[in-house]
Amino acid sequence: MMKLSLRMPVLLLVFLFTSGFVVATEIAFDPQEIPPLNERALLAHQQGDYRQAARLYQQLLPMVAQHFGEQSRERALILSSLADTQLSLRQYLQAEEYYQAALVILQAIADGRGQAIVLNGLAASLYLRRQYGKAEPLFKQALELLEQLPAPDVQNRLLVLDNLASLYKTIRRNNLAEEYQSRANLLRQVTQGPGQPADSQSR
């Protein structure tokens, strides 16, 4: 089975419109705690401490839901980052559950880029569980959404193209594998220019 290109969780960039403490039935917290807690979670993931990252994202979820709303983009980003962390822990079913929850929100708010990123993660989890037939259409849907964006998102397009190439290599559909790998290589050449080193295709 070929290795996939996986993304890192994203830094949650938020603007806090209130000050002081928010008091709810179950938790009381200062909204200003959200950005540094998210930064700690991201750093833990980058350092390979996935369990700590997962704990921090779990801590963030009720805070973000309470401050921004259950159906907010900010909550979807935390769900997606938590899913990425569970994927790194090889907790595939949990990762897929979080990806699905994030996807519902992002579809409701018509965030095409966010949907593509989550679909790529969901497809990667299915791929790693050898559910290739389920992963394939999700990778393709992610690529289609990215190609429809008004502003190009080269980094995520490369991730999905590389993942499609890996998928087709794994299931021995070599013509399609070569097609998507060629598209990825061409995109790298166009965006990096001549003489620039190519990015690694997986990590």
C-alpha positions, 0 to 999 in steps of 0.5 A: 500500500502506497503512503499518502500525503497528509496535511497538518492541522490548521491554526485556528485564526479567530477574532474574539468579539467579547471579553470577560468570562462566558458562563454556561451550564457546564463550563466557564471560560475566558474566550481569550483562552481559545487561540493559545490553546489551539496553538498548543494543540497544533504544536503538540501535533507538529512535535508528534505528541498526538495524544496531547494534541487530541486532549487539547482539541477535545478541550477546545471543542465545547469552548469553540461551540459555545463561543462561535456556535455549534454550526460555526466554521471555527467548530468545523476547523477544530473537528477537522484538526481533531480528526487529523490527530486521530488519523495520526494515532491510527484511530481511523473510525474516530477520525472518520466520525470527526471528519463527517461532523466537520463536513456537515457544517462546511456543507451547510455554510458552503465552504468549498475549500474546507469541504475539500480538505475534510474530504481528503482526510476522510478519504485518506482514512478510508484508504488506510483501512483499505476501503479503496472503493470508498476512498476514490470518489471522495478524493475525486470530489475533493479535487473537483471542489479545489479546482472550482475555487476562485483562488487556486489552492496549490498545496491542497491540490497537490495533496489530493493529486498525489493521494489519487496517484497513490491510490491507483498505484495501490490498486494497480491501475497504473494508467490512472496513477501515471495520469494523476502523478503527471498532473501533480508534477506539472502543477509543481513545475508551473508553481515552483518554476524551473530549477526549483526542487520538487516537494516530497510527494508523501510524508 
